[in-house]
Every structure is written in structure tokens, then in C-alpha cells.
Amino acid sequence: MRKLSLITLLLCLIVSSEVFAQFGVRAGANISNFQGFDYESRIGMHLGAYYDLDLNSGFSIEPGLFFSQKGFKSNNLEIKENVNYIDIPVLVRYHFEDIFNVFAGPQGSLTLSRNYSEGNFSSKDKNILRGYDFAAVLGAGIKLPYDMNFQLSYDFGLLNLNYFDQNVKNRAFKISVGKSF
């Protein structure tokens, strides 16, 4: 019911107000790890699209849909944990002038696939971790010429992933470049 109310509110905002909206694409690098483990960060990528709704007075709302690679690795133990997600952030941005912005918001994620390897052993079993995640996203961005943008963000996983019955959470630092149309 809450999800339906939120979607209805967003649709009413879009339809009933005179807002300026921009569609865009964004891609970049993820540097991720599981909080609660003492392993090395995994470098992956994210790629997707966003829709920026300008609400005037310096604020905008930006829902998005991204493919995102997360996980961890351990070179000493020859372990690699690669987990692919669909991230669905809903960010609120505050724009300083027309160049700099800061943003925050919730992000839901759905687990697409998992690829674990340790030496010669490998597994693609997704059942050892929760099939979804929920995170808080914080970041800052700048607007570049030619409708390009650059941003840095950090995803704080809020849910226990129940990874092999252990309490761990996703953490990801993201560096992104985007283009608005």
C-alpha cells in the first residue's frame, strides 16, 4: 500500500505540475565490499538510466534503474564474490547555482546473479544471500558542458544480506559519468 501511494504521488507530481524533466544515462565504477568482512574491495561497474524531475527552488527528484556489480575479493585466499544487482535509487538533489549538487535517498536492489570462486571451486547459488537489498545513498555531483555530469556517491546497505547466515551489509563507492538528453 505504501509503494502504491508513493508511486501515485510521484505520478501526480509529474502530471499536475509544470516541471522540467530530463532523461539521462550514467555509467561508472563501483568499489564495493561487504561490511563485516575483512576482505579487499571488488571493482565492478554500474550502467543505467535516470529521469531527473526539476521541482524548482533548487530541488529535483531523480529515480533511476541501474545494473550494478558488487561483492568482494581476497587475493590471499583466491576468493572472488561477484554479485550483480538491479539498483533502483530515488534521489533528492539540491542544486547550488547551476553547477554543483548534493543528493541523498533510498535505493532498493534486486539480486540478479552471483558468481563465487575459491581456487578451483565455483558456485552460482543465489540462495545463500538475501534476494534483495535496501540502501541509503549519499553523494555529490557537478554539471559539465554538453549536458554531461560527474558524480561521486556512497551506498550504505541497511539490510543484513544473511550471507552464509552472517550479518554483513553491502557498501559501495561509485564514480560516475552521465549524459542528459
HELIX and SHEET records of a PDB file:
HELIX    1   1 ARG A    2  SER A   16  1                                  15    
HELIX    2   2 LYS A  126  ILE A  128  5                                   3    
SHEET    1   A 9 PHE A 121  SER A 123  0                                        
SHEET    2   A 9 PHE A 100  GLU A 118 -1                                        
SHEET    3   A 9 ILE A  79  PHE A  96 -1                                        
SHEET    4   A 9 PHE A  59  SER A  74 -1                                        
SHEET    5   A 9 GLU A  40  ASP A  54 -1                                        
SHEET    6   A 9 PHE A  20  GLN A  35 -1                                        
SHEET    7   A 9 LYS A 169  SER A 180 -1                                        
SHEET    8   A 9 MET A 148  GLY A 157 -1                                        
SHEET    9   A 9 TYR A 132  LEU A 144 -1                                        
END                                                                             
